[in-house]
Amino acid sequence: MPDRKCRPDLRQPDHIWRRVPILFRVAFSLRGLRSPRARRRSLHHSRRPRPAFAFIREAPVSDILTLDLPAVDAASVPAFVSRLRAGRFTSPSGAESSFLFDSLSRSRAKKTAVHEVVDSDETILQDMGSSLHVFALEVYFVGENCDTEADAFYASLYERYTPDAPGILNHPRWGDVAVIPFGSPEQNESFTGGGVGIARITVEFRETKSQAFGQGSKLSASGIADATKKIDANALERAQKMVTESKVAYAKFKASIKRKTSIVTGFIDGIKDLITDVREEVDALTADLLSAIDEGATPVVILSQLGQIIQTIAAVPQTTADVVMGYYNMAASMIGEYGDDIANSSTSAERLNLALEYQYMGAMSTVAVALSAVNVSYETRDDVAGVLDDMTDAYALYLAQMAAASASLSNGIATLFVPDHDVGSDLYGAIYNGQALLLDRAFSLASRRTYILRAPSDALTETWTHYGDLSRLDFYCRTNKIVGAEFVEIPAGRELVWYA
């Protein structure tokens, strides 16, 4: 056994071991079951203790995590260990840093408005959604290159960040998050004798969302369908605030929703050449809806069923834009009907129920215009241009009536109804992205050409002249509205179109 004076006296306050961070000392105490002599020898000769949570740096991106625990059965390792992963941050330039950690935290604020009503004991609280997450981290680096690794991470925090060029935080617990460093990151380093060093960096990351909309080439009809489902869920959640417990209130809701159901079913009945399977599905959904109304189901259940009918037709691929025009007319009728209902309501409670009901039905009718539009196989740019106008007009009508609904519930100081931000934002995104997708498609479609017929001709001759064969005969007749006798002889002076 070595002489006693050769062993470290841990009781001395100035001994190097007293200056090693507590995390390292805990790690040493968890080295497994060894003899006292072996532990003393390890303590005397060790130069690079490992932290309690140590990540294998040579591991691939699969993020292998090791935890120093006593030598016990593997089954007794805490379950949370398997759910942790290595911490990693990638800056906009691609600089990547892997870091260690002791603790993790996150926060997210609720956005709430408080309206104090003058000359009243009443206070109105409004839930205005939630902010994005904030991740406060104190990370550290150890080992012979801890200083340079910390410097690289610190430098990466001061690159140029934007919502569309964020950093990516591979959080040990809460997924991959687009973030921007916030505040004043701080770097601290401590070194002790024997080559032990640790570099700590404290930084606050704030979650960010892209401010740009995707290019048309990156969009798809399925993306618009996903946005529609999100609008459906958010607007239904807000509709839960409807108060219809009294017989009078429920009777008014029932009368209102029956009128809106008639608008939807009238539109569906007017669709020509609807696939048999789809029509049967819609008929079944309509029967379920009418049964729910008769049985006195909750407003949320009834609204959800009516919204499902609207989405079912909109998602069906079409060869013409007739369904899009039908959805626009349906949305315009729906919005106008709610405008009349709100204007004619007698109490603020009734207007509030109608506003919440309209927020759902108006949003679903409007987004259906976009969803149906991206499921059409267009032939010409003219067709796309008309649909773009329908989408813009439907959205404008929705916004105007939403503003009117809010104004009808305002006393000049506070309002009982504020249009939901998430519903409005998602609806705007669906319209915007739908139009971007259609514009992208339009570049590959035929553009319009017009000419004046100088001498009498016929449809066969004109089709052959401009398209080189007769495969586009039906298309030529449709785009020029050639019917009846004009198929045999088109008079001179007629303005005609063809597409190239």
C-alpha positions as CSV (number, residue, x, y, z in Angstrom):
1,M,0.0,0.0,0.0
2,P,1.4,3.4,-0.9
3,D,2.5,5.7,1.9
4,R,-0.4,7.7,3.5
5,K,1.1,11.0,2.5
6,C,0.8,9.9,-1.2
7,R,-2.9,9.7,-1.0
8,P,-5.0,12.8,-1.5
9,D,-6.5,14.4,1.7
10,L,-10.0,15.3,0.5
11,R,-10.7,17.2,3.7
12,Q,-8.3,20.0,2.8
13,P,-10.3,22.9,1.4
14,D,-7.7,23.9,-1.1
15,H,-7.3,20.4,-2.5
16,I,-7.9,20.1,-6.2
17,W,-10.7,17.6,-5.7
18,R,-12.6,20.3,-3.7
19,R,-12.6,22.5,-6.8
20,V,-13.9,19.9,-9.2
21,P,-17.6,20.5,-10.0
22,I,-20.1,18.4,-7.9
23,L,-21.3,16.6,-11.1
24,F,-17.8,15.1,-11.6
25,R,-17.7,14.0,-8.0
26,V,-21.1,12.3,-8.2
27,A,-19.9,10.5,-11.4
28,F,-16.9,9.2,-9.5
29,S,-19.1,7.9,-6.7
30,L,-21.1,5.9,-9.2
31,R,-18.3,4.0,-10.7
32,G,-19.6,0.6,-9.7
33,L,-18.8,-1.8,-6.9
34,R,-15.0,-1.8,-6.5
35,S,-12.8,-2.3,-3.5
36,P,-11.8,0.7,-1.4
37,R,-8.2,0.3,-2.6
38,A,-9.3,0.2,-6.2
39,R,-11.4,3.3,-5.8
40,R,-8.5,5.1,-4.1
41,R,-6.1,4.1,-6.9
42,S,-8.6,5.3,-9.5
43,L,-9.1,8.6,-7.7
44,H,-5.4,9.1,-7.4
45,H,-4.6,8.5,-11.1
46,S,-7.7,9.7,-12.9
47,R,-7.4,12.9,-14.8
48,R,-10.6,13.1,-16.9
49,P,-13.7,12.2,-14.8
50,R,-16.9,11.7,-16.7
51,P,-20.1,13.6,-16.0
52,A,-23.2,11.8,-14.7
53,F,-24.9,12.2,-18.1
54,A,-22.1,11.4,-20.7
55,F,-22.8,11.1,-24.4
56,I,-20.4,9.0,-26.5
57,R,-19.0,11.6,-28.9
58,E,-17.9,9.0,-31.4
59,A,-21.5,7.8,-31.8
60,P,-23.3,8.5,-35.1
61,V,-26.4,10.7,-35.3
62,S,-28.4,7.9,-33.8
63,D,-27.6,9.6,-30.4
64,I,-26.4,6.9,-28.1
65,L,-26.7,7.9,-24.4
66,T,-24.9,6.4,-21.5
67,L,-25.6,7.0,-17.9
68,D,-23.1,6.3,-15.1
69,L,-25.0,4.3,-12.5
70,P,-24.0,1.7,-10.0
71,A,-23.3,-1.8,-11.4
72,V,-26.8,-3.1,-11.1
73,D,-29.2,-5.1,-13.2
74,A,-30.1,-3.4,-16.6
75,A,-33.8,-3.8,-15.9
76,S,-33.5,-1.4,-13.0
77,V,-32.2,1.5,-15.2
78,P,-34.8,4.3,-15.2
79,A,-37.1,4.3,-18.2
80,F,-36.5,7.9,-18.9
81,V,-32.9,7.2,-20.0
82,S,-34.2,5.5,-23.1
83,R,-36.2,8.6,-24.0
84,L,-33.2,10.9,-23.8
85,R,-30.9,11.7,-26.6
86,A,-27.7,13.7,-27.2
87,G,-28.1,17.5,-27.4
88,R,-27.1,19.0,-30.7
89,F,-27.4,22.4,-32.4
90,T,-26.9,23.3,-36.0
91,S,-26.6,26.9,-37.0
92,P,-27.9,28.4,-40.3
93,S,-24.4,28.0,-41.9
94,G,-24.3,24.3,-40.9
95,A,-22.0,24.6,-38.0
96,E,-22.9,21.7,-35.7
97,S,-22.2,21.4,-31.9
98,S,-23.0,18.5,-29.6
99,F,-23.3,19.4,-26.0
100,L,-23.8,18.0,-22.5
101,F,-26.4,19.0,-20.0
102,D,-27.5,18.7,-16.4
103,S,-31.0,19.9,-16.5
104,L,-33.6,20.9,-19.1
105,S,-36.5,23.4,-19.1
106,R,-39.0,24.9,-21.4
107,S,-41.8,27.5,-21.1
108,R,-44.7,28.8,-23.3
109,A,-46.8,31.8,-22.5
110,K,-50.5,32.1,-22.8
111,K,-51.8,35.1,-24.7
112,T,-54.8,36.4,-22.7
113,A,-56.6,39.8,-22.9
114,V,-58.4,41.3,-20.0
115,H,-61.2,43.8,-20.7
116,E,-62.6,45.8,-17.8
117,V,-66.2,46.9,-18.4
118,V,-66.8,50.5,-17.3
119,D,-69.3,51.0,-14.5
120,S,-69.6,47.3,-13.9
121,D,-68.1,44.5,-11.8
122,E,-67.7,42.4,-14.9
123,T,-64.3,41.5,-16.3
124,I,-64.1,39.8,-19.7
125,L,-61.2,37.4,-20.3
126,Q,-60.2,36.4,-23.8
127,D,-58.0,33.5,-24.7
128,M,-55.9,34.7,-27.7
129,G,-53.9,31.6,-28.2
130,S,-50.4,30.7,-27.1
131,S,-46.9,31.9,-27.9
132,L,-44.1,29.7,-29.2
133,H,-41.8,27.7,-26.9
134,V,-38.8,29.1,-25.1
135,F,-35.9,26.7,-24.2
136,A,-33.4,28.0,-21.6
137,L,-30.3,25.8,-21.6
138,E,-27.1,25.7,-19.7
139,V,-24.9,23.4,-21.7
140,Y,-21.3,22.4,-21.2
141,F,-18.3,20.8,-22.8
142,V,-15.5,18.7,-21.2
143,G,-12.3,17.1,-22.3
144,E,-9.1,18.2,-23.8
145,N,-10.9,20.3,-26.5
146,C,-13.7,21.7,-24.3
147,D,-12.5,25.3,-24.9
148,T,-12.5,25.2,-28.7
149,E,-15.7,23.3,-28.8
150,A,-17.4,25.9,-26.6
151,D,-15.9,28.7,-28.7
152,A,-17.3,27.2,-31.9
153,F,-20.8,26.8,-30.3
154,Y,-20.6,30.3,-28.9
155,A,-19.6,31.8,-32.3
156,S,-22.4,30.0,-34.1
157,L,-24.9,31.7,-31.8
158,Y,-24.0,35.1,-33.4
159,E,-24.6,34.1,-37.0
160,R,-27.4,35.8,-38.9
161,Y,-30.7,34.2,-38.0
162,T,-34.1,34.8,-39.6
163,P,-37.4,32.9,-39.3
164,D,-36.7,31.4,-42.7
165,A,-33.0,30.6,-41.9
166,P,-33.2,29.4,-38.2
167,G,-31.0,27.2,-36.2
168,I,-32.1,23.6,-35.6
169,L,-32.0,22.5,-31.9
170,N,-32.1,18.7,-31.6
171,H,-33.4,18.9,-28.1
172,P,-32.6,16.0,-25.8
173,R,-36.3,15.8,-24.8
174,W,-38.6,17.8,-27.0
175,G,-37.8,17.0,-30.6
176,D,-36.2,19.0,-33.4
177,V,-37.1,22.6,-33.2
178,A,-36.4,25.6,-35.4
179,V,-35.0,28.3,-33.1
180,I,-33.3,31.6,-32.9
181,P,-30.9,32.5,-30.0
182,F,-32.3,35.3,-27.8
183,G,-30.8,37.7,-25.3
184,S,-27.2,37.5,-24.3
185,P,-25.5,34.1,-24.4
186,E,-22.8,33.8,-21.7
187,Q,-19.7,31.6,-21.7
188,N,-17.9,30.6,-18.6
189,E,-14.9,28.3,-18.2
190,S,-13.2,26.8,-15.2
191,F,-9.9,24.8,-15.1
192,T,-8.3,22.9,-12.3
193,G,-5.0,21.3,-11.8
194,G,-4.5,17.9,-13.3
195,G,-6.0,18.9,-16.7
196,V,-9.6,19.0,-15.7
197,G,-11.6,21.7,-17.6
198,I,-15.2,22.5,-18.2
199,A,-16.7,25.2,-20.4
200,R,-20.3,26.2,-19.8
201,I,-22.6,28.3,-22.1
202,T,-25.9,29.6,-21.0
203,V,-28.3,30.5,-23.9
204,E,-32.0,31.0,-24.4
205,F,-33.5,29.6,-27.6
206,R,-36.9,30.8,-28.9
207,E,-38.9,28.7,-31.3
208,T,-39.7,30.4,-34.6
209,K,-41.9,29.7,-37.5
210,S,-41.2,30.4,-41.2
211,Q,-42.7,33.7,-42.5
212,A,-42.5,32.6,-46.1
213,F,-45.0,30.4,-47.9
214,G,-43.8,27.4,-49.8
215,Q,-43.2,27.5,-53.6
216,G,-45.9,26.0,-55.8
217,S,-43.5,23.2,-56.8
218,K,-43.3,22.1,-53.1
219,L,-47.0,22.3,-52.5
220,S,-49.6,19.6,-53.2
221,A,-53.4,19.0,-52.9
222,S,-52.7,16.8,-49.9
223,G,-51.1,19.8,-48.2
224,I,-54.3,21.8,-48.7
225,A,-56.3,18.8,-47.4
226,D,-54.2,18.8,-44.2
227,A,-54.7,22.5,-43.7
228,T,-58.5,21.9,-44.1
229,K,-58.4,19.3,-41.3
230,K,-56.5,21.7,-39.1
231,I,-59.1,24.5,-39.7
232,D,-61.8,22.0,-39.0
233,A,-60.3,21.0,-35.7
234,N,-59.5,24.5,-34.5
235,A,-62.9,26.0,-35.5
236,L,-64.7,23.1,-33.8
237,E,-62.8,23.7,-30.6
238,R,-64.0,27.3,-30.6
239,A,-67.5,26.2,-31.3
240,Q,-67.6,24.4,-28.0
241,K,-68.2,27.8,-26.4
242,M,-71.7,27.8,-27.9
243,V,-74.3,27.9,-25.1
244,T,-77.5,26.0,-26.2
245,E,-78.6,24.3,-23.0
246,S,-82.0,26.1,-22.9
247,K,-84.7,24.9,-25.2
248,V,-85.0,28.2,-26.9
249,A,-81.3,28.5,-27.7
250,Y,-81.1,25.0,-29.0
251,A,-84.3,25.5,-31.1
252,K,-82.7,28.5,-32.7
253,F,-79.5,26.6,-33.4
254,K,-81.5,23.8,-34.9
255,A,-83.4,26.1,-37.2
256,S,-80.2,27.8,-38.3
257,I,-78.3,24.6,-39.1
258,K,-81.2,23.2,-41.0
259,R,-81.1,26.2,-43.4
260,K,-77.3,25.8,-43.8
261,T,-77.8,22.0,-44.5
262,S,-80.3,22.9,-47.2
263,I,-77.7,25.1,-48.9
264,V,-75.1,22.3,-48.8
265,T,-77.4,19.6,-50.0
266,G,-78.8,21.8,-52.8
267,F,-75.3,22.4,-54.0
268,I,-74.5,18.6,-54.0
269,D,-77.7,17.7,-55.8
270,G,-76.7,20.1,-58.6
271,I,-73.3,18.4,-59.3
272,K,-73.4,16.4,-62.5
273,D,-71.5,13.2,-63.1
274,L,-70.6,12.7,-59.4
275,I,-69.1,9.3,-58.9
276,T,-71.7,6.8,-57.6
277,D,-69.6,5.7,-54.6
278,V,-69.0,9.3,-53.6
279,R,-72.7,10.2,-53.9
280,E,-73.6,7.1,-51.8
281,E,-71.1,8.2,-49.1
282,V,-72.5,11.7,-49.1
283,D,-76.1,10.4,-48.9
284,A,-75.1,8.3,-45.9
285,L,-73.4,11.2,-44.2
286,T,-76.4,13.4,-44.8
287,A,-78.7,10.9,-43.3
288,D,-76.5,10.7,-40.2
289,L,-76.5,14.5,-40.0
290,L,-80.3,14.7,-40.2
291,S,-80.7,12.0,-37.6
292,A,-78.3,13.9,-35.2
293,I,-80.3,17.1,-35.6
294,D,-83.6,15.3,-34.9
295,E,-82.1,13.5,-31.9
296,G,-80.8,16.8,-30.4
297,A,-77.0,16.1,-30.7
298,T,-74.6,18.8,-29.5
299,P,-73.8,21.7,-31.9
300,V,-70.2,20.5,-32.2
301,V,-71.3,17.0,-33.3
302,I,-73.7,18.4,-35.8
303,L,-71.2,21.0,-37.2
304,S,-68.6,18.3,-37.5
305,Q,-70.9,16.1,-39.6
306,L,-71.9,18.9,-41.9
307,G,-68.2,19.9,-42.3
308,Q,-67.4,16.3,-43.2
309,I,-69.9,16.4,-46.0
310,I,-68.3,19.6,-47.4
311,Q,-64.8,18.1,-47.3
312,T,-65.8,14.8,-48.9
313,I,-67.0,16.5,-52.2
314,A,-64.1,19.0,-52.2
315,A,-61.5,16.2,-52.1
316,V,-62.9,14.4,-55.2
317,P,-60.7,14.9,-58.3
318,Q,-62.6,16.7,-61.1
319,T,-62.1,17.3,-64.8
320,T,-63.8,20.7,-64.9
321,A,-63.9,23.7,-62.6
322,D,-67.7,23.6,-62.3
323,V,-67.5,22.2,-58.8
324,V,-65.2,25.1,-57.7
325,M,-67.8,27.5,-59.0
326,G,-70.5,25.6,-57.1
327,Y,-68.5,25.8,-53.9
328,Y,-68.0,29.5,-54.4
329,N,-71.8,30.0,-54.8
330,M,-72.4,27.8,-51.8
331,A,-69.9,29.8,-49.7
332,A,-71.4,33.1,-50.8
333,S,-75.0,31.9,-49.9
334,M,-73.8,30.5,-46.6
335,I,-72.0,33.7,-45.6
336,G,-75.0,35.9,-46.7
337,E,-77.4,33.7,-44.7
338,Y,-75.3,34.1,-41.5
339,G,-75.1,37.8,-42.1
340,D,-78.9,38.0,-42.1
341,D,-79.2,35.8,-39.1
342,I,-76.8,37.8,-37.0
343,A,-78.4,41.1,-38.0
344,N,-81.8,39.8,-37.1
345,S,-80.9,38.2,-33.8
346,S,-82.4,39.9,-30.7
347,T,-79.8,39.2,-27.9
348,S,-76.1,39.2,-27.5
349,A,-76.1,35.5,-26.5
350,E,-77.9,34.6,-29.7
351,R,-75.4,36.6,-31.8
352,L,-72.5,35.0,-30.0
353,N,-73.8,31.5,-30.8
354,L,-74.3,32.5,-34.4
355,A,-70.8,34.1,-34.6
356,L,-69.2,30.9,-33.3
357,E,-71.3,28.8,-35.6
358,Y,-70.4,31.0,-38.6
359,Q,-66.7,30.9,-37.8
360,Y,-66.9,27.1,-38.4
361,M,-69.3,27.0,-41.3
362,G,-67.9,30.1,-43.0
363,A,-64.3,28.8,-42.7
364,M,-65.1,25.3,-44.0
365,S,-67.1,26.6,-46.9
366,T,-64.3,29.0,-47.9
367,V,-61.5,26.5,-47.6
368,A,-63.6,24.1,-49.6
369,V,-63.2,26.4,-52.6
370,A,-59.4,26.1,-52.3
371,L,-59.5,22.3,-51.7
372,S,-61.8,21.7,-54.7
373,A,-59.7,24.0,-56.8
374,V,-56.5,22.1,-56.4
375,N,-58.2,18.8,-57.2
376,V,-59.2,19.9,-60.7
377,S,-57.4,18.8,-63.9
378,Y,-57.2,22.1,-65.8
379,E,-56.8,22.4,-69.6
380,T,-56.1,26.1,-70.0
381,R,-54.7,29.1,-68.2
382,D,-58.1,30.8,-68.5
383,D,-59.7,28.1,-66.4
384,V,-57.1,28.7,-63.6
385,A,-57.5,32.4,-63.8
386,G,-61.2,32.1,-63.1
387,V,-60.7,29.8,-60.2
388,L,-58.1,32.1,-58.6
389,D,-60.7,34.9,-58.7
390,D,-63.2,32.6,-57.0
391,M,-60.8,31.8,-54.2
392,T,-60.0,35.5,-53.6
393,D,-63.6,36.6,-53.6
394,A,-64.7,33.8,-51.2
395,Y,-62.0,34.7,-48.7
396,A,-62.9,38.4,-48.9
397,L,-66.6,37.6,-48.2
398,Y,-65.6,35.4,-45.2
399,L,-63.4,38.2,-43.7
400,A,-66.0,40.9,-44.2
401,Q,-68.8,38.9,-42.5
402,M,-66.4,37.8,-39.7
403,A,-65.6,41.5,-39.0
404,A,-69.3,42.3,-39.0
405,A,-70.0,39.5,-36.6
406,S,-67.3,40.8,-34.2
407,A,-68.6,44.4,-34.5
408,S,-72.2,43.3,-33.7
409,L,-70.9,42.0,-30.3
410,S,-68.8,45.1,-29.4
411,N,-69.9,48.0,-27.2
412,G,-67.0,50.2,-28.3
413,I,-64.9,49.2,-25.3
414,A,-64.8,45.4,-25.4
415,T,-66.1,42.7,-27.6
416,L,-67.6,39.4,-26.7
417,F,-66.3,37.8,-29.9
418,V,-62.8,38.0,-31.4
419,P,-62.2,36.0,-34.6
420,D,-59.8,33.1,-33.7
421,H,-56.3,33.9,-34.8
422,D,-55.4,30.2,-35.6
423,V,-58.5,29.7,-37.7
424,G,-57.9,32.9,-39.7
425,S,-54.2,32.3,-40.1
426,D,-54.7,28.7,-41.3
427,L,-57.4,29.7,-43.7
428,Y,-55.2,32.5,-45.2
429,G,-52.4,30.0,-45.6
430,A,-54.7,27.5,-47.4
431,I,-56.0,30.1,-49.8
432,Y,-52.5,31.5,-50.4
433,N,-50.8,28.1,-50.9
434,G,-53.7,26.9,-53.1
435,Q,-53.3,29.9,-55.4
436,A,-49.5,29.4,-55.4
437,L,-50.0,25.8,-56.5
438,L,-52.4,26.7,-59.2
439,L,-50.2,29.4,-60.6
440,D,-47.3,27.0,-60.7
441,R,-49.4,24.5,-62.6
442,A,-50.7,27.2,-65.0
443,F,-47.2,27.7,-66.5
444,S,-47.4,24.3,-68.0
445,L,-50.9,24.8,-69.4
446,A,-51.9,26.1,-72.9
447,S,-52.2,29.9,-73.3
448,R,-55.0,31.5,-75.1
449,R,-54.8,32.7,-78.7
450,T,-57.6,34.5,-80.6
451,Y,-58.3,35.1,-84.2
452,I,-61.1,36.3,-86.5
453,L,-62.4,33.9,-89.1
454,R,-62.0,35.6,-92.5
455,A,-64.1,33.1,-94.5
456,P,-66.7,30.5,-93.6
457,S,-65.3,27.3,-92.2
458,D,-66.2,24.4,-90.0
459,A,-65.1,22.8,-86.7
460,L,-63.2,19.9,-88.3
461,T,-61.2,22.2,-90.6
462,E,-60.3,24.7,-87.8
463,T,-59.3,21.9,-85.4
464,W,-57.0,20.3,-87.9
465,T,-55.6,23.7,-88.9
466,H,-54.6,24.7,-85.3
467,Y,-53.9,21.4,-83.6
468,G,-52.7,19.2,-86.4
469,D,-55.2,16.4,-85.8
470,L,-58.8,15.8,-84.7
471,S,-58.0,14.6,-81.2
472,R,-58.8,18.1,-79.8
473,L,-62.1,18.5,-81.7
474,D,-64.2,18.3,-78.6
475,F,-61.9,20.7,-76.8
476,Y,-62.1,23.1,-79.7
477,C,-65.9,23.0,-79.8
478,R,-66.1,23.5,-76.0
479,T,-63.7,26.4,-75.8
480,N,-65.4,28.2,-78.7
481,K,-69.0,27.2,-77.7
482,I,-69.6,25.7,-81.1
483,V,-73.0,23.9,-81.1
484,G,-75.7,23.1,-83.6
485,A,-75.4,24.4,-87.2
486,E,-72.0,26.0,-86.4
487,F,-70.4,22.6,-86.3
488,V,-71.0,22.3,-90.0
489,E,-70.4,26.0,-91.0
490,I,-68.9,28.7,-88.8
491,P,-69.7,32.1,-90.4
492,A,-67.0,34.6,-91.4
493,G,-66.2,37.3,-88.8
494,R,-66.6,34.9,-85.8
495,E,-63.9,35.4,-83.1
496,L,-62.4,32.0,-82.2
497,V,-59.8,30.8,-79.8
498,W,-57.2,28.1,-79.7
499,Y,-54.5,27.2,-77.1
500,A,-50.8,26.7,-77.6
